[in-house]
């Protein structure tokens, strides 16, 4: 029987993290729908270092990286939490100071108002993009719209993403503005 990518990925990451002294416990992270990719997170039971894996990739979004850093030993997970909270506070403080400096300098930002159309979309298709990167591939009618009238006519837009094979519905509220 062929092994699934997540089994192979977790085995490989267990070996990599094990070389650094980590013992990972795995959990599947929640996803928005069945069409979204699976992601698993491994957390070291001793020090709290993490790593996330997906189909063909791995990442670390916390203060301690289980792939590259040595385990600091049993009972140090609470230190990881303290470090993570302090790093978040420092980041928020730095962003706050930056935003205040922009206000003091009189810099204002214009909010985008128009939906963004993918320039690579064929002219015969809608081409509007969602904030998640999906491009609507519905055909346009003579009036240049694809909106259907009536209740139960389906989602406003249906599109594909360049990174996967899934088709995803999205509404006008999810459009990317530019």
C-alpha positions as CSV (number, residue, x, y, z in Angstrom):
1,X,0.0,0.0,0.0
2,X,1.3,3.4,-1.0
3,X,2.0,5.8,1.9
4,X,0.4,9.2,1.9
5,X,2.5,12.3,1.7
6,X,1.8,13.4,5.2
7,X,3.0,10.1,6.6
8,X,6.3,10.4,4.7
9,X,6.6,14.1,5.5
10,X,6.1,13.5,9.3
11,X,8.6,10.6,9.3
12,X,11.2,12.8,7.5
13,X,10.6,15.8,9.8
14,X,10.8,13.5,12.9
15,X,14.2,12.4,11.7
16,X,15.4,16.0,11.0
17,X,14.0,17.3,14.4
18,X,15.2,14.2,16.2
19,X,18.8,15.1,15.1
20,X,18.3,18.3,17.1
21,X,17.0,16.5,20.1
22,X,13.2,17.3,19.5
23,X,10.4,14.8,20.1
24,X,7.5,16.0,18.0
25,X,3.8,15.5,18.6
26,X,1.7,16.0,15.5
27,X,-1.8,17.5,15.0
28,X,-3.7,18.4,11.8
29,X,-4.4,22.2,11.6
30,X,-8.0,23.3,10.8
31,X,-8.8,24.3,7.2
32,X,-11.5,26.5,5.8
33,X,-13.0,23.8,3.6
34,X,-12.3,20.4,2.1
35,X,-10.9,22.1,-0.9
36,X,-8.0,23.7,1.2
37,X,-4.8,21.8,1.5
38,X,-3.9,19.7,4.6
39,X,-1.3,21.2,7.0
40,X,0.2,19.4,10.0
41,X,2.0,21.0,12.9
42,X,4.6,19.2,15.0
43,X,5.4,20.5,18.5
44,X,8.3,19.4,20.7
45,X,7.0,18.2,24.0
46,X,10.1,19.4,25.8
47,X,10.9,22.9,24.5
48,X,7.8,23.9,22.5
49,X,9.6,24.3,19.1
50,X,7.4,23.9,16.1
51,X,7.4,23.0,12.5
52,X,4.5,22.9,9.9
53,X,4.4,20.6,6.9
54,X,2.3,20.5,3.8
55,X,2.5,18.6,0.5
56,X,6.1,19.4,-0.5
57,X,7.0,22.1,2.0
58,X,7.8,22.8,5.6
59,X,7.8,26.0,7.6
60,X,8.2,27.5,11.1
61,X,6.0,30.3,12.2
62,X,7.1,30.5,15.9
63,X,10.1,31.7,17.9
64,X,11.7,28.3,18.0
65,X,12.3,26.3,14.8
66,X,12.3,22.5,15.3
67,X,14.1,22.0,11.9
68,X,17.2,24.0,12.6
69,X,17.6,24.7,16.3
70,X,18.7,22.3,19.1
71,X,16.1,21.4,21.8
72,X,16.7,23.3,25.0
73,X,15.5,20.4,27.1
74,X,12.6,19.1,29.2
75,X,10.4,21.8,30.9
76,X,11.5,24.7,28.7
77,X,8.3,24.9,26.7
78,X,7.1,27.7,29.0
79,X,10.2,29.7,28.1
80,X,9.2,29.4,24.5
81,X,5.8,30.8,25.3
82,X,7.4,33.7,27.2
83,X,9.8,34.4,24.3
84,X,6.9,34.2,21.7
85,X,4.8,36.7,23.8
86,X,7.8,39.1,24.2
87,X,8.6,38.9,20.5
88,X,4.9,39.6,19.6
89,X,4.9,42.6,22.0
90,X,8.1,44.0,20.5
91,X,6.7,43.6,17.0
92,X,3.4,45.3,17.9
93,X,5.4,48.1,19.6
94,X,7.6,48.6,16.5
95,X,4.6,48.6,14.2
96,X,2.8,51.1,16.5
97,X,5.8,53.4,16.4
98,X,6.0,53.2,12.6
99,X,2.3,53.9,12.2
100,X,2.6,56.9,14.6
101,X,5.6,58.2,12.6
102,X,3.6,58.0,9.4
103,X,0.8,59.9,11.0
104,X,3.2,62.5,12.3
105,X,4.6,62.9,8.8
106,X,1.1,63.4,7.4
107,X,1.1,60.2,5.3
108,X,-2.3,58.9,4.5
109,X,-3.3,55.8,2.5
110,X,-6.0,55.7,-0.1
111,X,-8.3,52.7,0.4
112,X,-8.6,50.5,-2.7
113,X,-12.1,50.7,-4.2
114,X,-12.1,48.7,-7.4
115,X,-12.0,44.9,-7.7
116,X,-8.8,43.6,-9.2
117,X,-9.0,41.8,-12.5
118,X,-6.2,39.3,-13.2
119,X,-4.4,40.7,-16.3
120,X,-3.7,37.1,-17.5
121,X,-7.3,36.2,-17.6
122,X,-8.9,35.8,-21.1
123,X,-11.1,38.7,-22.1
124,X,-14.1,36.3,-22.4
125,X,-13.9,35.5,-18.7
126,X,-14.7,37.5,-15.6
127,X,-11.1,37.4,-14.3
128,X,-11.9,39.1,-10.9
129,X,-9.6,37.8,-8.1
130,X,-10.4,36.8,-4.5
131,X,-8.3,37.8,-1.6
132,X,-7.2,34.1,-1.4
133,X,-5.8,34.3,-5.0
134,X,-8.6,32.6,-6.9
135,X,-9.4,34.0,-10.3
136,X,-13.0,33.8,-11.5
137,X,-13.3,31.8,-14.7
138,X,-17.0,32.3,-15.4
139,X,-17.8,33.3,-19.0
140,X,-19.1,36.8,-19.6
141,X,-22.3,37.5,-21.4
142,X,-23.0,40.2,-24.1
143,X,-23.4,42.8,-21.3
144,X,-20.0,41.9,-19.9
145,X,-21.5,40.3,-16.7
146,X,-22.1,36.7,-15.6
147,X,-24.5,37.5,-12.7
148,X,-27.5,35.2,-12.7
149,X,-30.8,36.5,-11.4
150,X,-33.0,34.7,-8.9
151,X,-32.6,32.9,-5.6
152,X,-30.4,29.8,-5.6
153,X,-28.4,30.9,-8.6
154,X,-25.1,30.0,-7.0
155,X,-22.1,31.9,-5.8
156,X,-21.1,35.3,-7.4
157,X,-17.8,33.9,-8.7
158,X,-16.2,30.5,-9.2
159,X,-12.5,30.3,-9.8
160,X,-9.3,28.4,-9.7
161,X,-6.0,29.0,-7.9
162,X,-2.6,28.8,-9.6
163,X,-1.2,26.6,-6.8
164,X,-3.8,23.8,-6.8
165,X,-6.4,22.0,-9.0
166,X,-9.4,23.0,-6.9
167,X,-12.3,25.1,-8.0
168,X,-13.6,27.5,-5.3
169,X,-16.7,29.6,-5.1
170,X,-16.3,33.1,-3.7
171,X,-18.6,36.1,-3.2
172,X,-18.3,39.8,-4.0
173,X,-17.4,40.3,-0.4
174,X,-14.2,38.2,-0.9
175,X,-12.9,40.2,-3.9
176,X,-9.4,41.6,-3.9
177,X,-9.5,45.4,-4.2
178,X,-6.8,47.4,-5.9
